[in-house]
Amino acid sequence: MTATWSTPPLRRGISVSPRRQRRRWGTTVFMVVIHAFALVALLPRFWSWEAIGTLLVLYWLTACVGVTLGYHRLLAHGAFTVPRWLEALITTCGTLSCQHGPIDWVGLHRHHHLHSDDPADHHNSHLGFWWSHFGWMLRDVPAQRYVHQLTPDMQRVPYYRWLNRNFLLLQLPLAALLFALGGWPLVLWGIPLRLVLVYHVTWLVNSATHRWGYVSHASGDGSRNNWWVALLTFGEGWHNNHHAYPSSARMGFRWWELDLTWQHIRLLHRFGLARRIRLAPLLLKTNASI
């Protein structure tokens, strides 16, 4: 399992300037194509209950287990630990989200926390809703040059280096499996439509929760707690809580702040699979139980 990670010092960030940064044509074309295929999936000929079920299962497996629980709370912040085999499995689920490989995702996210909403933040919400939602990905990302420095714990794992290089290729065996199980409807609903849905839901954490919601803690940035984003993202919408206490495995601090990912961590703990669970100090003061 990866070691608990602590923020290394960075002398200074590189200011983001959308007009000066070159367009990433590969990413731009990929996004256009994947959105086009998502629209094709919505044609009546591809609708079926099996396709809808496939979408929902893979949405949970990649968005909740893979990205929210795995990439974010487990790998990026070291909020808890699991056995090495389970960490690799969860990370593979995150890689199937096609949000780049685990090393790049974690490195960029750690950089975001070092520079949240300041000029070096690659999805600085002060540059506009659409920039923080997805525009930043279509241009060169200056923070990319810090990824290696920010991920020494993950660089040591050969499997994570392999996933980081081959994250796109993982869609191919998944596509083959879905085609064998149900033909093109399952492929279109299980890959392009699911990817687009997971993309935009994930991006809402960068955009919507830095614009709408309420502030519970001084976090030094524009993060807010947003209930409807929390519902879509299995608890990630309690973003102000998270930016105030990044290493907390639980993001919903009040009884009504539903955090489904935290419930997954609690379940893993009951089976003896999640250990060294870190919680915000205020939760420990209120004797919040695992």
N, C-alpha and C positions, 0 to 999 in steps of 0.2 A: 504494500500500500504506500501511497505517496506520503511524504512527511508533511507535518503541519507547516504551512507556508507563512512567512512574514515578509512584509514589504521591504524590498531593498531600496536604498537611496538612489534617486535620480537627480542629477545636478539641475537639469532644466528640461522642459518639454519643448517640442517643436510646434509653434503656433499653426493652427489650421487656417488655411485661406482657400476656400472653395474655388475661387476664380483662377488661382495660380496652380492648383493641383491638376495634373493630367488626368483625363478620363481613362478609366480602366475598361477598355472595350470588351475584353473577355467576360468580365463580370456583367457588363451592360447587356451583351448579347444573350448570355445565359439567363438573365432575369427576364428578358423579353420572351425568350423561347419557353421558359418554364411557366410563365403566366399564360402564354398562348395555349399550351397543352392543358393547363388547369381549366381554361374556358371550354376546350374540347371535351373534357371529362364531364362537363355539365350538360352536354347534349342528351336529350331524352333516351337515345339508344344505349347509353352507357349507364343509366340508372339501374340500381338493383339494391335489395336489402343487404346482399353480401358485400357489395361495394361500399355501402354506408358503414357497415360493421367493420370492414377492413380499414376504412379511414379513421374511425374512432379508436380502434385498437392501436394502430400505428401512431395516431396523434398522442395518445397517452404514453406509449412506449418511447417515442422520440422526444416529445416536448416535455412531458413530466419527468419520466425516469431518466431520459438521456440528457436533456439540457438543464432543466431546473434542478433536479436532484444531483445529477452527475457533473456535467460541465461546471455548473455554477456553485452550488453549495459544497460539494465534495472536493472538486479539483481546484477551482479558482480560490476558494476561501478556506479550505481545510476545516469546515465546520463540524465534521465528524470523520471517522475512519471506518472502513469495511475491509474484509479480507481481500487479498490481492486478486483472486479469481473473480470476485464479485465486482471489484472496482473496474477490472478490464471489461467485464460484461456490460456494466452500466455505461462505461465510456464508449463502447461500441454502439450502444443505443443512441448516444449523443452524436456520434459520427454519422449515423443514419439520418440525422436531421439536416445534413448537408449544409451546415453553417460553418463550414471550414473544419479543419482538423482540430483535435483537442488542444494542441500546443498553441496554435494561433488564436483560438477562441479564448483560452485562459489568459494568454499574454495580453491580448487587447483589452480584456475585461479588467485585469489588474491595472493596466495603464489608465483605464477610465476612472477607476477609484482614486488613483493618484492625482488626477487632473479633472475631476468631475465639474463640468460646466465652466472650466476656465479655458483660455485660448488654446491650450494644447489638447483638449479633449476632442477626440476624433468624431464623436457625435454630440458635440456641444449644443445643448438645446437653445442657447441664445442665438444660434445661427438659423433658427426657424424650425417649425414642426417637421416639414418634409425632409430637411437635411438630417435631423436627428433620427427620423424614422427609417429612411433608407438611402437618402442622397449621398451620405458620406461614403457608402460602399462603392459607389460608381466612380469615385475619384481615388487617386493615390492616397494611401493612409500613412502619414508620417510616423504614427505610433508603431507601425510594423517593424521599424528598425530597432525597437526596444524589446521585442517579443523574446528573443533569446536570453537577454539579461533578466527578464522577469519570470522565466520559467525554468530555472535550473533543476528543480525537483522533477519536472516532467521530461526534461531532456535526457535524464538518466534511464528512462524506460524505453527499450527498443520498440516495443509494440506501439507506444504512443507516437514515436517518430514515424513508424510505418503508416499508422492511421492518418497522421498529418499530411503525408505525401499522397495517400491514396483514398482520401475520403470520398471523392466522386465515384471511384470504381465500385464502392460498396453498394451503390444503387443497382448495379448490374445483377448480382446474385439475387437481390431482393426482387427485382423485376422478373427474373426467370421463375422464381418461386411463385409469385403472384399470378403470372401467366399460366403456369401449370395448374394452379388451383381454380382459376376462374376466368382466364382470358384477358382481353384488353380492358374490360370494365374495372377489374381489380387492379391492373397496372396503372391505369389513369387516375383512379381514386386513391390508390395507395402510394403513388409517388408524386406526380406533378401537383395534383390538387392538395394532397396532404402537405407537401413541402411549402406551397404558397400559403396555406393556412397557418402552418407553424411559423413561417417567416414573419408574417404580419403580426401575429400574436406576440411573438418574441420582440419584434421591433417596437410594439406599443409600450414596452417597458422603458425604452430609450426616449420615446416621444411623448406619449400621453401622460405618463407618470412624472414627467418634468413640466407639465402644463396644467393638468386638472387634478384636484384632490385636496387633501388637507395635510397640514404639517404638524407632527406631534413632537419632533425633536430638532434641535439645531444641528444641521448636518453640513453647513457651509456651502450648499449648492441649491439647485432648484428642485430637488426630489420631493415628491408628494406621495401620499397614500391614496390609492385609487381602488375602490371596491370592485368595479366591473372588470378592470384589468386583472385584479387578483383572481377573479372567478375564471377568466380565460386562461390564465397562466399558472394555475395550481398554487397560487399564493405569492407570486412574484410582484404583484401590484402593490404590496405594502412596502413601497420603494423608499419612502422616507425613513421608515424603521430600519430598513436594510442599510441605507447609507450612513445612518447614525451608528449602527452596530453591524458592520459588514460580516464579521465572522460568526454571527449567531445562526445556528441551524434553524431556528424558528424565526419567521418574519412577521407573523401575525401576533402582536403582543397583547391585544385586548381580546376578551372572550368572543366578541363578534367579528374579529378579523380572521376570517376563515383562511387557513393555510393548509391546503391538501398535501403539499409536499412534506410539510412537517409531520403529518399523519403517517406518511410513508416511512419517514425516518424513525418514528416511534414504533412502527410495526417491525422494522428491521431490528431495532433495539430489543424488542420482546423476544425475537428469535435468536438473540445473541450475535447478530451480524453487524450492528452499528455500535461503535464504541467511541470514547473520547469526544462525546457530544458537547459542543460549545454553545453556550447561551448568553444572551445579553445580560449584563449585571442586574438590570432592573427586574428581569424575570427571576433571577436567583434570589433577589430580595423579597419577592412575593411568593417564594417557595413553589414556583411553577414546576410541575412534575413532568418527567419524561414518560 
